[in-house]
Amino acid sequence: MATATLSSKFQISIPKEVREQQHWSAGQEFVFIPKGKGVLLMPVPELTDLKGMAKGADPNDYRHRKDRL
């Protein structure tokens, strides 16, 4: 298990073994999702990664945003 220390500037360096295992690179954007007393760190997907995600979904009977409230 890799560890890191929060700096005085509130920054954390992701350990090299984790970056390599996850294939993360410099400049990649991440989202922080609060989970109990911790946080889940996930890379923001590229638009091309989402292609085909809703394959087979039925587009009928969906409400438009303007219809909500």
N, C-alpha and C positions, 0 to 999 in steps of 0.2 A: 504494500500500500504506500503510495507516494503522499508526501505532505508538502505544504507551502505555508509561508508566514505572511500575514497582512502587513504591508509597509506603512510608514507614517503618512504616506500619501493615499492610503486605502487601496493599494494595488496588490494583486497576487500574481505571481508568475506560475503558469501551468507547467508542472514538471515535464521534462523532455520525453520521458518514457510514455506519459499519458498523451502528449501531442502526437508522437509517432504512432502510437497504437490507434488513435482516433483519426489519424491523417488530417490533423488541424494545421493550418498555416497562418503566418502573420497577415494581419489585415482582415481575417475572417470575422464576421459579425456573430454575436451570441446573444441569447435571451436568458434572463435569470427568472426562474419560476419558484416562488416561495413554497416550501414543503415542510410543514411543521416547524421545527427549530433549525432546519437547514434550507438549502436552496438547490434546485436542479439547474444545471448549466447545459444548455442545448444550443448547437449552432443553428442560425437562421437558415432555412433551406433556400436554395436557389430556385428560381421559377421553373427551370427545366427539371428539377428534382420532383416537382409536384405534378408533372404531366402524367395523366392516367390514374391519378389518385382516386378520382370519383367515378372510375369506369363502372358502368352498369347502374349508376344512380338514376332514379326516376326524377326528371325535372318538373313533373306536374305537381300541382298543389303546394308549391312553395310560396310563402308570403314575401312580398317585396318589402324592403326596409320602410318605405313610406306607409305601408299598411300597419306597421307595428305601433303600439301604444294604446 
